[in-house]
């Protein structure tokens, strides 16, 4: 009897041991254990942000290298886009790093390296982001892969999810929170030329048309005067004639200038000459009074399809500007003053 009891006790003990090894109740229930596995893909990155000195973003067709040059210049906060040798958009860079530091390791879809190509996260696939410290340590090596196919029924708004992994790991995740970054170098440049300037600071605008005789000058005046439509307007034309400027025309011109964004950075300007012939400067020259300072830029001949060469005084670059912005700047006199009939 004692022997039988001993066997029963041993069997029960073994069964209990197997149960404990499988369920591990000290670790909580299944939901709790799954939750415990969800963490940050780059848990140390938040503390390492002030160490970041280089970011490389690339896919099969483009590559952008953002490098900290520790300049004291406000523009770009010391970061340059190497491919364009141009100040970087610091706010966009900050957003990218903050997003990388917040990516969570939920929703594991594969740990099989043979499946990487299936999810678009294999070597040479997807968009790859590498973040380096000043001493060239690789802090982040992230691959954003294929979008998840979704069949949305009932008109529901789709959730944008894509597969991703750290390039040093076989584990593939599905993420709906990560942001897949742009790769074109121009998208990382500070292309907004008059950032932080408000419309009320523009005091006057002068266009000098070297081709079609549409030169004019408009000024902002403290005393509002009714335009031809009877709407109070601060804008007044002083050249080539004296007349109130339509309110929407003056405000539209100021807004266009404030929102000027470079379409592309084509290279360094040649201060020794030659740009006039090569790029056709100037076909139009614009002088803009901002407070007590002057902002001067010129338009050249057509560049790439839908763009025109563009340069700004005191900036050592040749740019291009989109044709839409060019058409908004090249307002003929008749559009600024109601036609007399």
PEFENZI-V30827 format. One record per residue. N is the residue number from 1. PSI is psi in whole degrees, 0 to 359 (none if undefined). OMEGA is omega in degrees with one decimal (NA if undefined). D_CENTER is the distance of its C-alpha to the mean C-alpha in whole Angstrom. Layout:
n: {N N}
psi: {PSI PSI}
omega: {OMEGA OMEGA}
d_center: {D_CENTER D_CENTER}
This chain:
n: {1 2 3 4 5 6 7 8 9 10 11 12 13 14 15 16 17 18 19 20 21 22 23 24 25 26 27 28 29 30 31 32 33 34 35 36 37 38 39 40 41 42 43 44 45 46 47 48 49 50 51 52 53 54 55 56 57 58 59 60 61 62 63 64 65 66 67 68 69 70 71 72 73 74 75 76 77 78 79 80 81 82 83 84 85 86 87 88 89 90 91 92 93 94 95 96 97 98 99 100 101 102 103 104 105 106 107 108 109 110 111 112 113 114 115 116 117 118 119 120 121 122 123 124 125 126 127 128 129 130 131 132 133 134 135 136 137 138 139 140 141 142 143 144 145 146 147 148 149 150 151 152 153 154 155 156 157 158 159 160 161 162 163 164 165 166 167 168 169 170 171 172 173 174 175 176 177 178 179 180 181 182 183 184 185 186 187 188 189 190 191 192 193 194 195 196 197 198 199 200 201 202 203 204 205 206 207 208 209 210 211 212 213 214 215 216 217 218 219 220 221 222 223 224 225 226 227 228 229 230 231 232 233 234 235 236 237 238 239 240 241 242 243 244 245 246 247 248 249 250 251 252 253 254 255 256 257 258 259 260 261 262 263 264 265 266 267 268 269 270 271 272 273 274 275 276 277 278 279 280 281 282 283 284 285 286 287 288 289 290 291 292 293 294 295 296 297 298 299 300 301 302 303 304 305 306 307 308 309 310 311 312 313 314 315 316 317 318 319 320 321 322 323 324 325 326 327 328 329 330 331 332 333 334 335 336 337 338 339 340 341}
psi: {320 322 318 318 322 318 320 318 319 318 317 321 317 317 317 320 317 318 314 320 328 318 333 63 336 345 4 180 180 317 317 322 321 317 322 333 343 117 203 139 323 77 341 356 323 321 347 1 324 356 349 131 346 141 128 127 126 154 204 343 335 160 134 130 116 125 136 119 3 37 154 4 144 321 125 355 34 2 139 149 109 317 337 355 53 147 140 158 100 323 323 321 316 318 318 313 321 322 318 321 345 358 131 153 47 164 64 129 340 148 14 115 336 346 359 315 328 324 4 23 20 174 127 1 166 197 124 133 122 131 127 150 176 330 22 25 138 106 326 136 87 136 121 120 221 151 144 132 131 130 105 120 151 18 18 150 126 148 124 111 143 160 150 162 160 132 346 5 153 348 128 135 160 124 139 2 333 154 123 116 157 155 335 125 325 327 344 1 154 86 349 107 329 49 139 6 136 157 326 349 347 116 330 157 133 131 129 108 113 2 315 7 29 39 145 167 131 150 150 132 146 324 120 139 144 135 189 331 359 6 130 129 139 354 137 134 131 341 138 0 167 116 149 142 139 135 312 329 316 315 322 320 316 318 319 316 317 328 12 126 132 133 325 154 112 346 184 144 155 97 344 359 172 334 329 317 313 319 357 26 148 138 327 143 133 128 129 124 113 108 239 9 168 133 120 131 161 149 141 209 171 143 234 161 127 12 162 145 148 135 154 135 135 2 128 43 154 125 176 153 145 147 329 315 322 316 326 326 323 52 124 158 321 333 343 338 135 134 137 132 none}
omega: {179.7 179.2 179.1 178.3 179.4 178.7 178.5 -180.0 179.3 178.9 179.9 179.5 178.4 178.9 179.3 179.0 178.1 179.4 -179.4 -179.0 -179.3 -174.2 -178.9 -174.3 178.8 178.8 179.9 -179.5 -176.3 179.7 -179.3 -179.5 176.9 179.2 -178.6 -180.0 -179.3 178.4 178.0 177.9 178.2 -171.3 -177.5 -170.8 178.6 -179.7 -176.7 -174.2 -179.4 177.4 -174.8 -178.2 179.1 176.2 178.4 179.8 -177.1 170.2 -175.1 -174.2 -175.4 174.2 176.2 177.5 177.6 -175.2 176.1 179.7 176.8 173.9 178.0 179.7 178.9 -176.5 178.4 179.9 177.6 178.9 179.3 170.8 -172.2 -175.3 179.9 -176.0 -169.7 -179.7 -177.8 172.3 -172.3 -179.2 177.8 177.0 179.1 179.0 179.3 -177.5 178.6 179.1 177.6 -178.9 -176.4 -177.8 -177.9 -177.2 176.3 174.1 174.4 -178.4 -179.9 170.3 -176.6 -179.3 178.6 -179.8 -176.0 -179.2 179.6 -178.2 177.4 -178.7 177.5 179.8 -179.6 179.4 171.9 175.6 -175.5 178.8 177.3 -177.7 -176.4 174.0 -179.5 177.8 172.4 171.8 179.5 -177.2 -177.7 172.3 -165.9 177.0 173.5 -172.2 -172.8 172.0 176.5 176.5 -179.1 172.3 -175.9 178.9 175.3 176.8 179.6 179.4 -177.6 174.1 -177.4 -179.4 175.0 -178.4 -177.1 171.9 166.8 -173.9 179.4 -178.1 176.1 -172.7 180.0 -179.4 170.7 -174.7 173.5 -177.3 -177.8 179.7 178.2 -171.1 173.0 -178.0 179.6 -177.9 -178.7 -179.3 -179.6 178.0 175.2 -171.6 179.5 -168.8 -176.0 -180.0 176.4 175.5 178.9 -172.5 -176.6 178.9 176.4 -175.0 179.1 177.4 177.7 174.1 174.8 -175.7 -177.3 -175.3 -167.7 175.7 -179.2 178.7 178.8 174.3 175.2 -176.6 174.6 -179.9 -176.0 -179.0 179.7 175.7 178.9 174.2 -176.0 179.7 179.1 179.7 178.0 -176.3 175.9 -172.7 -178.1 177.3 178.9 176.5 1.9 178.6 177.2 -178.4 175.1 178.9 176.6 -175.5 -176.4 -179.8 178.7 179.9 178.9 178.6 179.0 -179.9 178.6 -179.3 -179.3 -175.3 179.6 176.2 179.5 175.9 178.1 173.2 -167.8 179.5 -179.3 176.4 178.2 -176.2 179.8 -179.6 179.6 179.8 -178.7 -179.8 -174.3 -174.2 175.8 177.2 -16.8 168.3 171.5 172.6 179.4 174.5 -175.6 176.5 177.8 -170.5 -179.7 -179.1 179.3 176.0 -174.2 175.8 -176.9 175.1 177.3 -178.0 180.0 179.2 174.8 179.1 178.8 -178.4 179.0 178.5 -169.1 175.5 -177.3 179.0 176.6 172.7 -172.4 -176.7 167.0 -178.0 163.4 -178.9 -179.4 -178.1 179.0 178.3 178.9 -179.5 178.1 179.1 -174.6 180.0 174.9 -177.4 -176.7 -180.0 -177.5 177.8 177.7 -178.8 177.9 -178.5 NA}
d_center: {80 78 77 76 74 72 71 70 68 66 65 64 62 60 59 58 56 54 53 52 50 48 47 47 47 47 43 43 43 41 38 38 38 35 33 34 32 29 27 24 23 22 24 24 21 21 23 22 19 20 22 18 19 17 14 14 12 15 16 19 18 15 14 12 14 13 16 17 20 21 21 22 20 18 15 13 15 17 14 14 12 16 16 15 17 14 13 10 7 9 8 5 8 10 9 9 12 14 13 15 18 18 19 22 25 26 28 29 29 31 32 34 32 34 31 28 28 29 25 23 23 25 25 23 22 18 15 16 15 17 17 20 22 23 27 25 25 23 22 19 20 18 18 17 19 21 20 23 25 26 29 29 32 33 30 28 24 23 21 18 20 19 21 20 22 23 24 27 28 29 28 26 25 23 20 19 17 15 11 11 8 7 10 10 10 9 5 6 8 9 10 11 15 17 14 17 20 22 24 27 26 27 30 31 30 32 31 33 34 35 36 37 39 36 36 35 35 34 34 34 37 38 40 39 41 41 40 42 41 42 39 38 36 35 34 37 38 40 40 41 43 43 42 40 36 35 33 30 30 30 27 25 25 24 21 20 20 18 16 16 12 13 13 14 15 19 20 22 25 28 30 34 33 33 29 32 33 30 28 30 30 30 31 30 29 28 29 27 29 27 29 31 29 28 25 26 24 26 25 27 28 26 23 22 23 21 20 22 22 21 22 22 25 25 22 23 20 21 18 18 18 18 21 21 20 23 25 24 25 28 30 34 36 38 34 34 38 40 42 46 48}
